[in-house]
Every structure is written in C-alpha cells, then in structure tokens.
C-alpha cells in the first residue's frame, strides 16, 4: 500500500503526518525490543537460546480466539441455507468471520457458542499432548477487540481474555513459550476473515451468493480509493492500535510464557 496523494509530498516523499506515524511505530518496536531484552527474550550469554543447537519447535493455535471458517467449519455450518429462511436479508444472518458471527447471532447466543468453543478447542489434555511432542513454542493469534471491546465484538467476545490467560498459564506450566500474534485489528488490516472481518463482500440480490476479495481492502489503514489504489490514512485507527499494543505489552510483559508479541 501507499498513502493517498494528499498525504504525500510532491515527488512521492511521505508527509510529516505519515512520517510521524512511522516514527511512532518504530519507537514502539524499539520499546518492544528493549522489553524483550529486559525479560530475557533475546539471546544472552548462558541463555539456551544462544546455543547454536537451540530451535523453536511448535505450532499455531489458529481458529480459536480469532475465527477462520476453513479451520473451524463446524461453527459456520449453521448459516447454510440462510437465504431460504431470510431471503434477500440473508446477508445479515450469515457469519463468515468473527465480526459477522457476532452480528448474525447476536451478543448472547454468539457468546454462548464462543465460550463453549474456547473451552473445548484447547484443553489441558491438548496442552499435555503438545508438550509430549517436544514443542517449546506456540503462535497464538488474538484480536484487538479482546483488549479494546467495540461493536459488534463487545459482549459477544466477553471472556476471551480469561480464556487466553488460562491457556497462557497452562503453557507456562509446561515450559512452552508463546508468540502473541495480534491477528486482527479494527476494520481489518488485510481484508481477509483471519483479521476478524472479511472486507469487499458483495452479495447478489437473492441473498444466496456472494463474491469477496475482488480487491484486498484493508479498512484499518483508512479509506481506500479503488481507482488509484491508494489510502487516505486514518490516524485514529492507527493510534487506537498503538494504544492497544501498549496495553498488551503492559499486561503480559511479566508473564512467564510470553516470549514475543507480534
């Protein structure tokens, strides 16, 4: 991506606003590195990570706190045939990501189903089985809505942080490190369902068929101009994400399982 024309200087040089945003992101990254060094997350003398034979071995806990239909299709089968029930209004009753799962079912029912999913998708038995493989590392996707609740996630995803803490504590007990991957941010950073919200979804008038991802539209960056392929950068979204990252770092910087935040 590149900023919209009005946010760039003649000759293609970024504006002060864009450079300021980049500077803040770099400063935050430097702060994260300093935190990592302070909490022994970077190789130092006598640290096993400094051993040339050391390797991180593990897997991903995808489809758990950030829904992806291809990973957990059983959560989405309930939306099949919605056009037969709701006709042209079917798009308002179909879930295809975390956001529409919440909006289609409503806070109470969606939260009931999610709490059951969280509790059963990752259990102590699963963590024991993971430890038995020799794994020492897990990538764990999370969404910003867990730490900064906003509609339609507010209420719908209540309890997600408690589940995250449960699994982090279990992984710490088993000496398994965790990469907390902030996988979804408001209005989507990549336009795909794995960000929490699939963007650029166009439904047919009958409510039975849809087309999506004709273009990769990341609403988090701002308003996208499909003609020029540029964004008018939304600093409100970016600053909200920076605040959320600070919250995550402050919350988990002392947790024995967390070795990195992405």
C-alpha positions in Angstrom: 0.0 0.0 0.0 1.0 3.6 -0.2 -0.7 6.7 1.3 -3.2 8.7 -0.7 -1.9 11.6 -2.8 -2.9 14.2 -0.3 -0.8 12.6 2.4 2.3 12.6 0.2 4.6 15.5 -0.8 5.4 16.3 -4.4 8.0 13.8 -5.7 6.5 11.0 -3.7 8.1 11.8 -0.3 5.9 11.0 2.7 4.3 13.9 4.5 5.1 14.8 8.1 1.9 13.1 9.2 2.9 9.8 7.6 6.5 10.1 8.9 5.2 10.8 12.4 3.1 7.7 12.3 6.1 5.6 11.1 8.2 7.1 13.8 5.7 6.1 16.5 5.5 2.6 15.2 9.3 2.3 15.1 9.5 3.7 18.6 7.1 1.1 19.8 9.1 -1.6 18.0 12.3 -0.4 19.7 10.4 -0.4 23.0 9.3 -4.0 22.5 12.9 -5.0 21.8 14.1 -3.3 24.9 11.3 -5.1 26.9 12.4 -8.4 25.3 16.0 -7.9 26.3 14.9 -6.9 29.8 12.9 -10.1 30.2 15.5 -12.5 28.7 13.6 -12.9 25.5 16.7 -12.2 23.4 19.7 -14.5 23.4 22.3 -13.6 26.0 25.3 -15.4 27.5 24.3 -18.7 29.2 20.8 -18.5 27.7 19.7 -21.7 25.9 18.5 -19.6 23.0 22.1 -18.6 22.4 23.0 -22.3 21.9 23.6 -22.9 18.2 21.6 -26.2 18.6 18.6 -24.4 20.0 15.5 -24.2 17.9 11.9 -23.1 18.5 9.6 -26.0 17.7 5.8 -25.7 17.8 2.6 -24.9 16.0 -0.3 -22.4 15.8 -3.5 -22.1 17.8 -5.4 -20.8 14.9 -9.2 -20.7 14.7 -9.5 -20.4 18.5 -9.8 -16.7 19.6 -9.9 -15.4 16.0 -12.3 -17.4 13.9 -11.4 -18.7 10.5 -14.1 -20.8 8.8 -11.6 -23.1 7.0 -10.2 -24.1 10.4 -13.5 -24.5 12.3 -16.2 -25.0 9.7 -18.4 -26.7 12.3 -19.1 -23.2 13.8 -20.3 -21.9 10.4 -22.5 -24.8 9.1 -25.4 -23.3 11.0 -25.5 -20.4 8.4 -26.0 -22.7 5.4 -29.4 -22.1 3.7 -29.9 -18.7 5.3 -31.3 -17.5 2.0 -34.2 -20.0 2.3 -35.1 -18.6 5.7 -34.4 -14.9 5.3 -34.4 -14.3 1.5 -32.7 -11.1 0.4 -32.0 -10.3 4.1 -29.8 -13.4 4.4 -26.5 -11.4 4.4 -27.5 -10.0 7.9 -27.9 -13.6 9.2 -24.7 -15.2 7.9 -21.4 -15.4 9.7 -18.1 -15.7 7.7 -15.7 -14.3 10.3 -15.6 -13.2 13.9 -17.4 -9.9 13.3 -20.3 -11.3 11.3 -20.5 -14.4 13.6 -21.3 -11.9 16.4 -23.7 -9.7 14.4 -25.6 -12.6 12.8 -26.2 -14.4 16.1 -26.4 -11.5 18.5 -24.3 -11.0 21.6 -25.9 -13.6 23.9 -26.0 -16.6 21.5 -22.7 -15.8 19.9 -21.0 -15.5 23.2 -22.6 -18.8 24.4 -21.2 -20.6 21.4 -17.8 -18.9 21.6 -17.4 -19.7 25.3 -18.1 -23.4 24.5 -15.7 -23.3 21.6 -12.9 -21.7 23.6 -13.2 -24.2 26.5 -13.3 -27.2 24.3 -10.9 -26.3 21.4 -7.9 -26.0 23.7 -8.0 -28.2 26.8 -5.4 -29.3 29.3 -5.2 -32.7 27.5 -4.3 -30.8 24.3 -1.6 -28.9 26.1 -0.2 -32.2 27.6 -0.3 -33.8 24.1 1.5 -30.7 22.7 4.2 -30.9 25.4 4.7 -34.7 24.7 5.7 -33.8 21.1 8.7 -31.8 22.4 7.1 -28.5 21.3 8.5 -25.4 23.1 6.7 -22.7 21.2 3.2 -21.6 20.2 1.9 -18.9 17.9 -1.3 -17.7 19.4 -3.5 -15.3 17.3 -5.6 -12.7 19.2 -7.9 -9.8 18.2 -7.7 -6.2 19.3 -11.4 -6.4 20.3 -10.4 -8.6 23.2 -8.5 -5.7 24.8 -10.4 -2.7 23.4 -14.0 -4.0 23.1 -16.1 -2.3 20.4 -19.2 -3.2 18.4 -20.1 -5.8 17.4 -17.5 -7.7 19.5 -18.4 -6.0 22.8 -20.5 -8.6 24.7 -20.0 -11.2 22.0 -16.4 -11.9 22.9 -16.7 -11.4 26.7 -14.5 -13.9 28.5 -11.9 -14.2 25.7 -9.1 -12.7 27.8 -9.9 -15.1 30.6 -9.5 -18.0 28.2 -6.3 -16.6 26.8 -4.9 -16.3 30.4 -6.0 -19.9 31.1 -4.0 -21.2 28.2 -1.0 -19.0 28.8 -0.8 -20.2 32.4 -1.1 -23.8 31.2 1.7 -23.3 28.6 3.9 -21.7 31.2 3.5 -24.7 33.5 4.7 -26.8 30.6 7.6 -24.6 29.7 6.2 -23.7 26.3 6.8 -20.2 25.0 4.2 -18.1 23.3 4.2 -15.6 20.4 1.1 -13.4 21.0 0.1 -12.5 17.4 -2.2 -9.6 17.1 -4.0 -11.1 14.2 -7.0 -8.8 13.8 -7.5 -5.0 14.2 -10.5 -2.7 13.8 -11.8 -2.5 10.2 -9.3 -5.2 9.2 -5.6 -4.9 8.4 -5.7 -7.2 5.3 -9.4 -7.6 4.2 -9.5 -11.3 5.0 -11.6 -13.3 7.5 -8.4 -14.0 9.5 -8.4 -10.4 10.6 -11.8 -10.6 12.2 -13.6 -9.0 9.2 -13.7 -10.0 5.6 -13.9 -6.8 3.5 -15.2 -6.2 0.0 -18.0 -8.7 0.2 -20.7 -8.2 -2.5 -24.0 -10.2 -2.2 -26.4 -11.0 -5.0 -29.9 -9.6 -4.7 -31.3 -13.1 -3.8 -29.1 -13.3 -0.7 -27.9 -16.7 -1.8 -24.5 -16.0 -3.4 -21.7 -13.5 -2.7 -18.3 -12.5 -4.1 -15.5 -11.3 -2.0 -11.8 -10.4 -2.1 -12.1 -9.0 -5.6 -9.6 -6.5 -4.1 -7.6 -6.6 -0.9 -9.2 -3.8 1.1 -7.6 -3.1 4.5 -10.1 -0.7 6.2 -7.7 -0.2 9.2 -5.4 1.9 7.1 -8.2 4.3 6.1 -10.4 4.9 3.1 -9.4 3.0 0.0 -9.7 4.5 -3.5 -10.0 1.6 -5.8 -9.4 3.8 -8.9 -5.9 5.0 -7.7 -5.2 2.0 -5.4 -4.3 4.4 -2.6 -5.4 5.1 1.0 -6.3 8.2 2.9 -4.5 7.2 6.1 -6.8 7.0 9.2 -4.6 8.1 12.1 -7.5 7.4 14.6 -7.3 3.7 13.8 -3.5 3.6 13.9 -3.4 5.4 17.2 -6.0 3.1 18.7 -4.0 0.2 17.7 -0.8 1.7 19.2 -2.7 2.1 22.5 -4.0 -1.5 22.3 -0.4 -2.8 21.7 0.8 -0.9 24.8 -2.0 -2.5 26.8 -1.0 -6.0 25.6 2.7 -5.3 26.4 1.9 -3.9 29.8 -0.4 -6.8 30.6 1.9 -9.6 29.5 5.4 -8.3 29.8 5.9 -10.3 33.1 4.1 -13.5 32.0 6.5 -16.4 32.0 5.0 -17.9 28.8 5.1 -14.9 26.6 8.4 -14.5 24.7 7.3 -12.2 21.9 4.4 -10.0 20.7 3.8 -9.6 17.0 
